[in-house]
Amino acid sequence: MKNINWAKKLTSRKFWMAVIGFATPIMTIAQVPENTAVQVTALIMAGGTLIAYIIGEGMTDAANIDKQENE
């Protein structure tokens, strides 16, 4: 089985769009009120943005440390 690169996956906009694309129809089927569905979607995107930023900054910092050590 192939290893999943979670850092790359969690920083992907396509991944977060897929999560929303999955969650929205589930909420529709469950007859969740529209306002609630919008709030959940916004929460997923906010969380995705935060996670992507944190991982992206961590990867940048790690690359800078590696670069400094090799100089």
All heavy atoms as TSV, in Angstrom:
chain	resi	resn	atom	element	x	y	z
A	1	MET	N	N	0.838	-1.189	0.000
A	1	MET	CA	C	0.000	0.000	0.000
A	1	MET	C	C	0.875	1.242	0.000
A	1	MET	O	O	1.875	1.307	0.709
A	1	MET	CB	C	-0.916	-0.013	1.221
A	1	MET	CG	C	-1.897	1.095	1.241
A	1	MET	SD	S	-3.040	0.865	2.634
A	1	MET	CE	C	-3.900	2.365	2.516
A	2	LYS	N	N	0.476	2.215	-0.787
A	2	LYS	CA	C	1.232	3.455	-0.897
A	2	LYS	C	C	1.013	4.334	0.326
A	2	LYS	O	O	-0.101	4.430	0.829
A	2	LYS	CB	C	0.734	4.205	-2.125
A	2	LYS	CG	C	1.798	4.671	-3.033
A	2	LYS	CD	C	1.149	5.319	-4.246
A	2	LYS	CE	C	2.211	5.978	-5.074
A	2	LYS	NZ	N	1.657	6.630	-6.235
A	3	ASN	N	N	2.076	4.979	0.795
A	3	ASN	CA	C	1.937	5.918	1.909
A	3	ASN	C	C	1.304	7.205	1.411
A	3	ASN	O	O	1.618	7.691	0.333
A	3	ASN	CB	C	3.302	6.228	2.528
A	3	ASN	CG	C	3.836	5.063	3.317
A	3	ASN	OD1	O	3.074	4.213	3.747
A	3	ASN	ND2	N	5.137	5.019	3.508
A	4	ILE	N	N	0.412	7.761	2.206
A	4	ILE	CA	C	-0.252	9.015	1.859
A	4	ILE	C	C	0.550	10.167	2.446
A	4	ILE	O	O	0.897	10.151	3.628
A	4	ILE	CB	C	-1.696	9.034	2.399
A	4	ILE	CG1	C	-2.510	7.935	1.745
A	4	ILE	CG2	C	-2.333	10.400	2.178
A	4	ILE	CD1	C	-3.896	7.763	2.324
A	5	ASN	N	N	0.853	11.147	1.624
A	5	ASN	CA	C	1.550	12.350	2.085
A	5	ASN	C	C	0.501	13.300	2.653
A	5	ASN	O	O	-0.081	14.116	1.939
A	5	ASN	CB	C	2.307	12.990	0.919
A	5	ASN	CG	C	3.112	14.194	1.353
A	5	ASN	OD1	O	2.957	14.700	2.455
A	5	ASN	ND2	N	3.982	14.654	0.482
A	6	TRP	N	N	0.244	13.171	3.955
A	6	TRP	CA	C	-0.832	13.934	4.588
A	6	TRP	C	C	-0.575	15.431	4.579
A	6	TRP	O	O	-1.503	16.223	4.471
A	6	TRP	CB	C	-1.091	13.436	6.005
A	6	TRP	CG	C	-1.849	12.152	5.980
A	6	TRP	CD1	C	-1.348	10.900	6.231
A	6	TRP	CD2	C	-3.224	11.964	5.643
A	6	TRP	NE1	N	-2.334	9.958	6.062
A	6	TRP	CE2	C	-3.501	10.581	5.713
A	6	TRP	CE3	C	-4.246	12.817	5.279
A	6	TRP	CZ2	C	-4.757	10.044	5.434
A	6	TRP	CZ3	C	-5.496	12.286	5.008
A	6	TRP	CH2	C	-5.737	10.921	5.087
A	7	ALA	N	N	0.692	15.832	4.688
A	7	ALA	CA	C	0.989	17.266	4.659
A	7	ALA	C	C	0.560	17.855	3.325
A	7	ALA	O	O	-0.078	18.914	3.268
A	7	ALA	CB	C	2.473	17.504	4.895
A	8	LYS	N	N	0.882	17.173	2.248
A	8	LYS	CA	C	0.501	17.654	0.922
A	8	LYS	C	C	-1.022	17.596	0.745
A	8	LYS	O	O	-1.628	18.494	0.190
A	8	LYS	CB	C	1.189	16.812	-0.154
A	8	LYS	CG	C	0.964	17.315	-1.545
A	8	LYS	CD	C	1.762	16.520	-2.547
A	8	LYS	CE	C	1.493	17.028	-3.958
A	8	LYS	NZ	N	2.210	16.250	-4.958
A	9	LYS	N	N	-1.624	16.524	1.224
A	9	LYS	CA	C	-3.078	16.342	1.086
A	9	LYS	C	C	-3.832	17.438	1.839
A	9	LYS	O	O	-4.780	18.021	1.325
A	9	LYS	CB	C	-3.456	14.966	1.609
A	9	LYS	CG	C	-4.881	14.565	1.415
A	9	LYS	CD	C	-5.240	14.270	-0.005
A	9	LYS	CE	C	-4.547	13.037	-0.521
A	9	LYS	NZ	N	-4.847	12.758	-1.914
A	10	LEU	N	N	-3.427	17.722	3.076
A	10	LEU	CA	C	-4.142	18.700	3.897
A	10	LEU	C	C	-3.946	20.138	3.437
A	10	LEU	O	O	-4.700	21.027	3.824
A	10	LEU	CB	C	-3.748	18.561	5.368
A	10	LEU	CG	C	-4.230	17.273	6.041
A	10	LEU	CD1	C	-3.660	17.171	7.451
A	10	LEU	CD2	C	-5.744	17.206	6.080
A	11	THR	N	N	-2.936	20.381	2.608
A	11	THR	CA	C	-2.732	21.729	2.087
A	11	THR	C	C	-3.352	21.894	0.702
A	11	THR	O	O	-3.272	22.964	0.112
A	11	THR	CB	C	-1.233	22.083	2.008
A	11	THR	OG1	O	-0.571	21.121	1.185
A	11	THR	CG2	C	-0.600	22.111	3.375
A	12	SER	N	N	-4.001	20.862	0.213
A	12	SER	CA	C	-4.585	20.892	-1.120
A	12	SER	C	C	-5.988	21.492	-1.108
A	12	SER	O	O	-6.872	21.050	-0.367
A	12	SER	CB	C	-4.652	19.464	-1.677
A	12	SER	OG	O	-5.471	19.402	-2.810
A	13	ARG	N	N	-6.225	22.484	-1.965
A	13	ARG	CA	C	-7.570	23.060	-2.102
A	13	ARG	C	C	-8.534	22.026	-2.667
A	13	ARG	O	O	-9.706	22.000	-2.306
A	13	ARG	CB	C	-7.539	24.287	-3.006
A	13	ARG	CG	C	-6.848	25.476	-2.347
A	13	ARG	CD	C	-6.718	26.600	-3.311
A	13	ARG	NE	N	-5.737	26.168	-4.314
A	13	ARG	CZ	C	-5.239	26.916	-5.260
A	13	ARG	NH1	N	-5.639	28.150	-5.383
A	13	ARG	NH2	N	-4.352	26.460	-6.107
A	14	LYS	N	N	-8.030	21.170	-3.552
A	14	LYS	CA	C	-8.875	20.129	-4.136
A	14	LYS	C	C	-9.401	19.183	-3.052
A	14	LYS	O	O	-10.556	18.761	-3.095
A	14	LYS	CB	C	-8.099	19.331	-5.180
A	14	LYS	CG	C	-7.763	20.125	-6.410
A	14	LYS	CD	C	-6.914	19.287	-7.352
A	14	LYS	CE	C	-6.423	20.134	-8.505
A	14	LYS	NZ	N	-5.515	19.394	-9.359
A	15	PHE	N	N	-8.547	18.863	-2.089
A	15	PHE	CA	C	-8.968	17.993	-0.994
A	15	PHE	C	C	-10.109	18.626	-0.206
A	15	PHE	O	O	-11.115	17.985	0.084
A	15	PHE	CB	C	-7.780	17.691	-0.064
A	15	PHE	CG	C	-8.169	16.964	1.180
A	15	PHE	CD1	C	-8.452	15.610	1.146
A	15	PHE	CD2	C	-8.255	17.617	2.398
A	15	PHE	CE1	C	-8.821	14.920	2.297
A	15	PHE	CE2	C	-8.617	16.948	3.562
A	15	PHE	CZ	C	-8.893	15.586	3.499
A	16	TRP	N	N	-9.966	19.910	0.132
A	16	TRP	CA	C	-10.995	20.582	0.929
A	16	TRP	C	C	-12.286	20.757	0.142
A	16	TRP	O	O	-13.384	20.667	0.701
A	16	TRP	CB	C	-10.471	21.903	1.487
A	16	TRP	CG	C	-9.426	21.631	2.518
A	16	TRP	CD1	C	-8.087	21.834	2.400
A	16	TRP	CD2	C	-9.636	21.019	3.796
A	16	TRP	NE1	N	-7.451	21.395	3.535
A	16	TRP	CE2	C	-8.373	20.891	4.408
A	16	TRP	CE3	C	-10.752	20.568	4.485
A	16	TRP	CZ2	C	-8.213	20.339	5.676
A	16	TRP	CZ3	C	-10.581	20.014	5.757
A	16	TRP	CH2	C	-9.325	19.909	6.332
A	17	MET	N	N	-12.177	20.970	-1.166
A	17	MET	CA	C	-13.376	21.033	-1.998
A	17	MET	C	C	-14.063	19.666	-2.036
A	17	MET	O	O	-15.298	19.580	-2.029
A	17	MET	CB	C	-13.045	21.486	-3.423
A	17	MET	CG	C	-12.623	22.939	-3.525
A	17	MET	SD	S	-13.908	24.082	-2.987
A	17	MET	CE	C	-13.162	24.756	-1.526
A	18	ALA	N	N	-13.273	18.598	-2.054
A	18	ALA	CA	C	-13.846	17.251	-2.025
A	18	ALA	C	C	-14.553	16.994	-0.695
A	18	ALA	O	O	-15.628	16.379	-0.667
A	18	ALA	CB	C	-12.761	16.211	-2.261
A	19	VAL	N	N	-13.972	17.456	0.408
A	19	VAL	CA	C	-14.612	17.296	1.720
A	19	VAL	C	C	-15.961	18.013	1.734
A	19	VAL	O	O	-16.973	17.458	2.175
A	19	VAL	CB	C	-13.700	17.822	2.854
A	19	VAL	CG1	C	-14.444	17.893	4.177
A	19	VAL	CG2	C	-12.465	16.944	2.990
A	20	ILE	N	N	-15.975	19.236	1.223
A	20	ILE	CA	C	-17.228	19.991	1.162
A	20	ILE	C	C	-18.213	19.317	0.210
A	20	ILE	O	O	-19.404	19.216	0.495
A	20	ILE	CB	C	-16.976	21.450	0.757
A	20	ILE	CG1	C	-16.300	22.177	1.910
A	20	ILE	CG2	C	-18.259	22.162	0.357
A	20	ILE	CD1	C	-15.840	23.557	1.590
A	21	GLY	N	N	-17.686	18.837	-0.921
A	21	GLY	CA	C	-18.528	18.148	-1.887
A	21	GLY	C	C	-19.145	16.875	-1.334
A	21	GLY	O	O	-20.197	16.431	-1.783
A	22	PHE	N	N	-18.518	16.299	-0.336
A	22	PHE	CA	C	-19.066	15.115	0.339
A	22	PHE	C	C	-20.038	15.525	1.442
A	22	PHE	O	O	-21.119	14.958	1.579
A	22	PHE	CB	C	-17.925	14.274	0.927
A	22	PHE	CG	C	-18.408	13.093	1.705
A	22	PHE	CD1	C	-18.877	11.966	1.060
A	22	PHE	CD2	C	-18.403	13.108	3.093
A	22	PHE	CE1	C	-19.328	10.869	1.777
A	22	PHE	CE2	C	-18.850	12.026	3.825
A	22	PHE	CZ	C	-19.319	10.900	3.159
A	23	ALA	N	N	-19.651	16.526	2.227
A	23	ALA	CA	C	-20.445	16.910	3.395
A	23	ALA	C	C	-21.772	17.566	3.016
A	23	ALA	O	O	-22.798	17.323	3.660
A	23	ALA	CB	C	-19.640	17.855	4.290
A	24	THR	N	N	-21.768	18.375	1.969
A	24	THR	CA	C	-22.976	19.112	1.599
A	24	THR	C	C	-24.135	18.187	1.209
A	24	THR	O	O	-25.241	18.348	1.739
A	24	THR	CB	C	-22.662	20.121	0.478
A	24	THR	OG1	O	-21.636	21.005	0.948
A	24	THR	CG2	C	-23.876	20.935	0.102
A	25	PRO	N	N	-23.928	17.212	0.324
A	25	PRO	CA	C	-25.056	16.321	0.008
A	25	PRO	C	C	-25.520	15.490	1.210
A	25	PRO	O	O	-26.712	15.220	1.352
A	25	PRO	CB	C	-24.506	15.406	-1.092
A	25	PRO	CG	C	-23.329	16.092	-1.636
A	25	PRO	CD	C	-22.798	16.957	-0.555
A	26	ILE	N	N	-24.593	15.122	2.073
A	26	ILE	CA	C	-24.970	14.368	3.276
A	26	ILE	C	C	-25.895	15.224	4.144
A	26	ILE	O	O	-26.910	14.739	4.655
A	26	ILE	CB	C	-23.724	13.926	4.081
A	26	ILE	CG1	C	-22.854	12.981	3.252
A	26	ILE	CG2	C	-24.113	13.307	5.411
A	26	ILE	CD1	C	-23.520	11.692	2.848
A	27	MET	N	N	-25.541	16.507	4.297
A	27	MET	CA	C	-26.403	17.400	5.080
A	27	MET	C	C	-27.750	17.601	4.408
A	27	MET	O	O	-28.777	17.717	5.079
A	27	MET	CB	C	-25.698	18.742	5.320
A	27	MET	CG	C	-24.541	18.648	6.293
A	27	MET	SD	S	-23.806	20.240	6.691
A	27	MET	CE	C	-22.944	20.636	5.188
A	28	THR	N	N	-27.758	17.636	3.075
A	28	THR	CA	C	-29.018	17.781	2.335
A	28	THR	C	C	-29.901	16.557	2.556
A	28	THR	O	O	-31.101	16.687	2.818
A	28	THR	CB	C	-28.744	17.981	0.836
A	28	THR	OG1	O	-27.932	19.142	0.675
A	28	THR	CG2	C	-30.034	18.151	0.055
A	29	ILE	N	N	-29.302	15.377	2.455
A	29	ILE	CA	C	-30.053	14.138	2.672
A	29	ILE	C	C	-30.609	14.086	4.094
A	29	ILE	O	O	-31.736	13.649	4.322
A	29	ILE	CB	C	-29.165	12.907	2.391
A	29	ILE	CG1	C	-28.887	12.808	0.896
A	29	ILE	CG2	C	-29.804	11.622	2.906
A	29	ILE	CD1	C	-27.822	11.808	0.529
A	30	ALA	N	N	-29.830	14.568	5.049
A	30	ALA	CA	C	-30.245	14.558	6.452
A	30	ALA	C	C	-31.218	15.701	6.763
A	30	ALA	O	O	-31.626	15.860	7.911
A	30	ALA	CB	C	-29.024	14.653	7.360
A	31	GLN	N	N	-31.572	16.481	5.751
A	31	GLN	CA	C	-32.493	17.607	5.877
A	31	GLN	C	C	-32.050	18.626	6.934
A	31	GLN	O	O	-32.844	19.133	7.722
A	31	GLN	CB	C	-33.911	17.115	6.159
A	31	GLN	CG	C	-34.454	16.269	5.030
A	31	GLN	CD	C	-35.856	15.776	5.281
A	31	GLN	OE1	O	-36.382	15.862	6.379
A	31	GLN	NE2	N	-36.475	15.250	4.243
A	32	VAL	N	N	-30.751	18.901	6.916
A	32	VAL	CA	C	-30.197	19.932	7.791
A	32	VAL	C	C	-30.647	21.284	7.244
A	32	VAL	O	O	-30.643	21.497	6.033
A	32	VAL	CB	C	-28.647	19.828	7.806
A	32	VAL	CG1	C	-28.016	20.978	8.544
A	32	VAL	CG2	C	-28.223	18.502	8.402
A	33	PRO	N	N	-31.060	22.210	8.108
A	33	PRO	CA	C	-31.464	23.534	7.624
A	33	PRO	C	C	-30.359	24.202	6.799
A	33	PRO	O	O	-29.166	24.022	7.076
A	33	PRO	CB	C	-31.737	24.325	8.905
A	33	PRO	CG	C	-32.012	23.291	9.941
A	33	PRO	CD	C	-31.196	22.091	9.550
A	34	GLU	N	N	-30.764	24.969	5.805
A	34	GLU	CA	C	-29.809	25.579	4.882
A	34	GLU	C	C	-28.782	26.449	5.600
A	34	GLU	O	O	-27.589	26.420	5.273
A	34	GLU	CB	C	-30.545	26.411	3.834
A	34	GLU	CG	C	-29.637	26.966	2.762
A	34	GLU	CD	C	-30.389	27.729	1.689
A	34	GLU	OE1	O	-31.602	27.515	1.539
A	34	GLU	OE2	O	-29.751	28.541	1.024
A	35	ASN	N	N	-29.227	27.231	6.579
A	35	ASN	CA	C	-28.290	28.082	7.320
A	35	ASN	C	C	-27.217	27.253	8.016
A	35	ASN	O	O	-26.053	27.646	8.062
A	35	ASN	CB	C	-29.029	28.942	8.348
A	35	ASN	CG	C	-29.817	30.057	7.700
A	35	ASN	OD1	O	-29.565	30.426	6.565
A	35	ASN	ND2	N	-30.787	30.589	8.419
A	36	THR	N	N	-27.613	26.128	8.573
A	36	THR	CA	C	-26.656	25.254	9.251
A	36	THR	C	C	-25.663	24.677	8.253
A	36	THR	O	O	-24.454	24.609	8.522
A	36	THR	CB	C	-27.379	24.117	9.996
A	36	THR	OG1	O	-28.305	24.688	10.915
A	36	THR	CG2	C	-26.413	23.221	10.731
A	37	ALA	N	N	-26.153	24.263	7.086
A	37	ALA	CA	C	-25.270	23.709	6.049
A	37	ALA	C	C	-24.243	24.749	5.603
A	37	ALA	O	O	-23.062	24.432	5.423
A	37	ALA	CB	C	-26.093	23.220	4.871
A	38	VAL	N	N	-24.689	25.982	5.449
A	38	VAL	CA	C	-23.770	27.058	5.058
A	38	VAL	C	C	-22.725	27.274	6.146
A	38	VAL	O	O	-21.534	27.454	5.862
A	38	VAL	CB	C	-24.548	28.366	4.771
A	38	VAL	CG1	C	-23.613	29.556	4.631
A	38	VAL	CG2	C	-25.395	28.205	3.525
A	39	GLN	N	N	-23.142	27.253	7.404
A	39	GLN	CA	C	-22.207	27.450	8.509
A	39	GLN	C	C	-21.197	26.306	8.587
A	39	GLN	O	O	-20.010	26.538	8.836
A	39	GLN	CB	C	-22.963	27.586	9.829
A	39	GLN	CG	C	-23.728	28.876	9.939
A	39	GLN	CD	C	-24.610	28.944	11.169
A	39	GLN	OE1	O	-24.874	27.948	11.815
A	39	GLN	NE2	N	-25.089	30.143	11.483
A	40	VAL	N	N	-21.646	25.073	8.383
A	40	VAL	CA	C	-20.736	23.921	8.415
A	40	VAL	C	C	-19.726	24.031	7.273
A	40	VAL	O	O	-18.528	23.798	7.458
A	40	VAL	CB	C	-21.519	22.598	8.350
A	40	VAL	CG1	C	-20.594	21.416	8.100
A	40	VAL	CG2	C	-22.322	22.387	9.625
A	41	THR	N	N	-20.212	24.383	6.089
A	41	THR	CA	C	-19.317	24.549	4.943
A	41	THR	C	C	-18.273	25.632	5.219
A	41	THR	O	O	-17.092	25.448	4.939
A	41	THR	CB	C	-20.127	24.906	3.680
A	41	THR	OG1	O	-21.068	23.861	3.430
A	41	THR	CG2	C	-19.240	25.079	2.472
A	42	ALA	N	N	-18.700	26.746	5.778
A	42	ALA	CA	C	-17.764	27.827	6.118
A	42	ALA	C	C	-16.756	27.365	7.163
A	42	ALA	O	O	-15.561	27.688	7.073
A	42	ALA	CB	C	-18.530	29.047	6.622
A	43	LEU	N	N	-17.208	26.582	8.122
A	43	LEU	CA	C	-16.310	26.069	9.155
A	43	LEU	C	C	-15.268	25.119	8.566
A	43	LEU	O	O	-14.082	25.191	8.911
A	43	LEU	CB	C	-17.121	25.361	10.244
A	43	LEU	CG	C	-16.336	24.816	11.429
A	43	LEU	CD1	C	-15.622	25.947	12.153
A	43	LEU	CD2	C	-17.274	24.092	12.375
A	44	ILE	N	N	-15.693	24.266	7.652
A	44	ILE	CA	C	-14.749	23.348	6.999
A	44	ILE	C	C	-13.695	24.145	6.240
A	44	ILE	O	O	-12.499	23.853	6.325
A	44	ILE	CB	C	-15.487	22.376	6.056
A	44	ILE	CG1	C	-16.331	21.392	6.855
A	44	ILE	CG2	C	-14.478	21.624	5.170
A	44	ILE	CD1	C	-17.271	20.547	6.010
A	45	MET	N	N	-14.112	25.156	5.496
A	45	MET	CA	C	-13.154	25.958	4.734
A	45	MET	C	C	-12.222	26.750	5.641
A	45	MET	O	O	-11.030	26.859	5.364
A	45	MET	CB	C	-13.883	26.907	3.779
A	45	MET	CG	C	-14.447	26.203	2.566
A	45	MET	SD	S	-13.261	25.152	1.695
A	45	MET	CE	C	-12.013	26.318	1.214
A	46	ALA	N	N	-12.752	27.280	6.729
A	46	ALA	CA	C	-11.896	28.014	7.670
A	46	ALA	C	C	-10.869	27.075	8.290
A	46	ALA	O	O	-9.682	27.409	8.391
A	46	ALA	CB	C	-12.746	28.671	8.756
A	47	GLY	N	N	-11.322	25.898	8.688
A	47	GLY	CA	C	-10.394	24.910	9.258
A	47	GLY	C	C	-9.365	24.458	8.244
A	47	GLY	O	O	-8.180	24.328	8.556
A	48	GLY	N	N	-9.799	24.233	7.005
A	48	GLY	CA	C	-8.877	23.829	5.951
A	48	GLY	C	C	-7.827	24.886	5.677
A	48	GLY	O	O	-6.648	24.588	5.489
A	49	THR	N	N	-8.260	26.143	5.659
A	49	THR	CA	C	-7.325	27.241	5.441
A	49	THR	C	C	-6.297	27.317	6.564
A	49	THR	O	O	-5.096	27.469	6.319
A	49	THR	CB	C	-8.086	28.575	5.340
A	49	THR	OG1	O	-9.017	28.480	4.262
A	49	THR	CG2	C	-7.158	29.740	5.109
A	50	LEU	N	N	-6.756	27.188	7.791
A	50	LEU	CA	C	-5.854	27.237	8.943
A	50	LEU	C	C	-4.860	26.082	8.913
A	50	LEU	O	O	-3.652	26.282	9.103
A	50	LEU	CB	C	-6.657	27.214	10.242
A	50	LEU	CG	C	-5.849	27.268	11.535
A	50	LEU	CD1	C	-5.064	28.574	11.621
A	50	LEU	CD2	C	-6.777	27.119	12.728
A	51	ILE	N	N	-5.342	24.887	8.660
A	51	ILE	CA	C	-4.466	23.716	8.610
A	51	ILE	C	C	-3.441	23.858	7.490
A	51	ILE	O	O	-2.254	23.590	7.680
A	51	ILE	CB	C	-5.298	22.428	8.447
A	51	ILE	CG1	C	-6.070	22.145	9.733
A	51	ILE	CG2	C	-4.419	21.247	8.078
A	51	ILE	CD1	C	-7.136	21.070	9.596
A	52	ALA	N	N	-3.898	24.296	6.306
A	52	ALA	CA	C	-2.984	24.477	5.176
A	52	ALA	C	C	-1.907	25.516	5.503
A	52	ALA	O	O	-0.730	25.319	5.179
A	52	ALA	CB	C	-3.762	24.890	3.932
A	53	TYR	N	N	-2.290	26.596	6.157
A	53	TYR	CA	C	-1.324	27.635	6.517
A	53	TYR	C	C	-0.289	27.101	7.501
A	53	TYR	O	O	0.915	27.296	7.322
A	53	TYR	CB	C	-2.037	28.849	7.103
A	53	TYR	CG	C	-1.073	29.914	7.562
A	53	TYR	CD1	C	-0.476	30.762	6.650
A	53	TYR	CD2	C	-0.744	30.054	8.912
A	53	TYR	CE1	C	0.423	31.728	7.049
A	53	TYR	CE2	C	0.150	31.020	9.321
A	53	TYR	CZ	C	0.734	31.856	8.397
A	53	TYR	OH	O	1.631	32.799	8.807
A	54	ILE	N	N	-0.752	26.420	8.529
A	54	ILE	CA	C	0.166	25.902	9.551
A	54	ILE	C	C	1.143	24.896	8.944
A	54	ILE	O	O	2.353	24.965	9.182
A	54	ILE	CB	C	-0.624	25.274	10.721
A	54	ILE	CG1	C	-1.346	26.369	11.508
A	54	ILE	CG2	C	0.284	24.456	11.634
A	54	ILE	CD1	C	-2.363	25.847	12.515
A	55	ILE	N	N	0.632	23.964	8.153
A	55	ILE	CA	C	1.508	22.958	7.547
A	55	ILE	C	C	2.453	23.610	6.541
A	55	ILE	O	O	3.649	23.304	6.507
A	55	ILE	CB	C	0.681	21.840	6.888
A	55	ILE	CG1	C	-0.025	21.024	7.972
A	55	ILE	CG2	C	1.570	20.938	6.037
A	55	ILE	CD1	C	-0.994	19.992	7.450
A	56	GLY	N	N	1.923	24.526	5.738
A	56	GLY	CA	C	2.760	25.218	4.756
A	56	GLY	C	C	3.888	25.997	5.408
A	56	GLY	O	O	5.039	25.948	4.956
A	57	GLU	N	N	3.593	26.709	6.475
A	57	GLU	CA	C	4.623	27.455	7.195
A	57	GLU	C	C	5.646	26.513	7.831
A	57	GLU	O	O	6.841	26.781	7.831
A	57	GLU	CB	C	4.004	28.352	8.266
A	57	GLU	CG	C	3.336	29.576	7.708
A	57	GLU	CD	C	4.300	30.508	7.010
A	57	GLU	OE1	O	5.348	30.859	7.585
A	57	GLU	OE2	O	3.995	30.884	5.862
A	58	GLY	N	N	5.164	25.400	8.363
A	58	GLY	CA	C	6.072	24.414	8.950
A	58	GLY	C	C	7.016	23.829	7.917
A	58	GLY	O	O	8.213	23.646	8.175
A	59	MET	N	N	6.490	23.542	6.730
A	59	MET	CA	C	7.333	23.005	5.665
A	59	MET	C	C	8.352	24.038	5.202
A	59	MET	O	O	9.513	23.705	4.938
A	59	MET	CB	C	6.451	22.539	4.500
A	59	MET	CG	C	5.618	21.312	4.836
A	59	MET	SD	S	4.322	20.919	3.649
A	59	MET	CE	C	5.252	20.584	2.178
A	60	THR	N	N	7.936	25.303	5.116
A	60	THR	CA	C	8.853	26.377	4.733
A	60	THR	C	C	9.950	26.542	5.772
A	60	THR	O	O	11.134	26.665	5.430
A	60	THR	CB	C	8.090	27.702	4.567
A	60	THR	OG1	O	7.090	27.524	3.568
A	60	THR	CG2	C	9.003	28.837	4.189
A	61	ASP	N	N	9.576	26.551	7.045
A	61	ASP	CA	C	10.568	26.674	8.119
A	61	ASP	C	C	11.549	25.507	8.099
A	61	ASP	O	O	12.753	25.696	8.263
A	61	ASP	CB	C	9.881	26.751	9.490
A	61	ASP	CG	C	9.104	28.039	9.679
A	61	ASP	OD1	O	9.300	28.987	8.882
A	61	ASP	OD2	O	8.281	28.101	10.617
A	62	ALA	N	N	11.049	24.294	7.889
A	62	ALA	CA	C	11.919	23.114	7.846
A	62	ALA	C	C	12.890	23.210	6.672
A	62	ALA	O	O	14.065	22.861	6.803
A	62	ALA	CB	C	11.086	21.844	7.751
A	63	ALA	N	N	12.411	23.679	5.520
A	63	ALA	CA	C	13.279	23.823	4.353
A	63	ALA	C	C	14.354	24.869	4.607
A	63	ALA	O	O	15.510	24.687	4.206
A	63	ALA	CB	C	12.456	24.194	3.127
A	64	ASN	N	N	13.986	25.957	5.291
A	64	ASN	CA	C	14.971	27.001	5.602
A	64	ASN	C	C	16.027	26.487	6.575
A	64	ASN	O	O	17.197	26.816	6.456
A	64	ASN	CB	C	14.280	28.237	6.163
A	64	ASN	CG	C	13.546	29.008	5.099
A	64	ASN	OD1	O	13.860	28.910	3.916
A	64	ASN	ND2	N	12.552	29.772	5.500
A	65	ILE	N	N	15.629	25.677	7.542
A	65	ILE	CA	C	16.588	25.114	8.499
A	65	ILE	C	C	17.541	24.176	7.779
A	65	ILE	O	O	18.756	24.235	7.989
A	65	ILE	CB	C	15.850	24.389	9.647
A	65	ILE	CG1	C	15.157	25.412	10.548
A	65	ILE	CG2	C	16.810	23.525	10.457
A	65	ILE	CD1	C	14.219	24.803	11.588
A	66	ASP	N	N	17.027	23.328	6.903
A	66	ASP	CA	C	17.868	22.409	6.138
A	66	ASP	C	C	18.847	23.184	5.270
A	66	ASP	O	O	20.017	22.815	5.148
A	66	ASP	CB	C	17.030	21.491	5.256
A	66	ASP	CG	C	16.289	20.435	6.070
A	66	ASP	OD1	O	16.659	20.208	7.245
A	66	ASP	OD2	O	15.340	19.833	5.517
A	67	LYS	N	N	18.380	24.272	4.650
A	67	LYS	CA	C	19.227	25.085	3.783
A	67	LYS	C	C	20.358	25.729	4.595
A	67	LYS	O	O	21.503	25.760	4.171
A	67	LYS	CB	C	18.386	26.172	3.116
A	67	LYS	CG	C	19.121	26.971	2.076
A	67	LYS	CD	C	18.256	28.100	1.572
A	67	LYS	CE	C	17.766	27.793	0.185
A	67	LYS	NZ	N	17.042	28.917	-0.416
A	68	GLN	N	N	20.037	26.220	5.802
A	68	GLN	CA	C	21.028	26.867	6.652
A	68	GLN	C	C	22.075	25.858	7.134
A	68	GLN	O	O	23.244	26.167	7.259
A	68	GLN	CB	C	20.368	27.544	7.843
A	68	GLN	CG	C	19.585	28.781	7.474
A	68	GLN	CD	C	18.813	29.348	8.655
A	68	GLN	OE1	O	18.802	28.787	9.733
A	68	GLN	NE2	N	18.138	30.478	8.430
A	69	GLU	N	N	21.646	24.640	7.419
A	69	GLU	CA	C	22.571	23.616	7.885
A	69	GLU	C	C	23.514	23.167	6.784
A	69	GLU	O	O	24.647	22.751	7.066
A	69	GLU	CB	C	21.798	22.414	8.432
A	69	GLU	CG	C	21.104	22.697	9.743
A	69	GLU	CD	C	20.271	21.522	10.237
A	69	GLU	OE1	O	20.159	20.515	9.516
A	69	GLU	OE2	O	19.729	21.625	11.347
A	70	ASN	N	N	23.097	23.252	5.531
A	70	ASN	CA	C	23.927	22.807	4.412
A	70	ASN	C	C	24.871	23.885	3.927
A	70	ASN	O	O	25.700	23.639	3.078
A	70	ASN	CB	C	23.047	22.332	3.251
A	70	ASN	CG	C	22.337	21.032	3.568
A	70	ASN	OD1	O	22.844	20.225	4.336
A	70	ASN	ND2	N	21.165	20.845	3.002
A	71	GLU	N	N	24.756	25.101	4.447
A	71	GLU	CA	C	25.651	26.193	4.021
A	71	GLU	C	C	26.925	26.201	4.802
A	71	GLU	O	O	27.177	25.706	5.783
A	71	GLU	CB	C	24.950	27.548	4.180
A	71	GLU	CG	C	23.842	27.735	3.182
A	71	GLU	CD	C	23.135	29.068	3.324
A	71	GLU	OE1	O	23.436	29.848	4.262
A	71	GLU	OE2	O	22.277	29.352	2.504
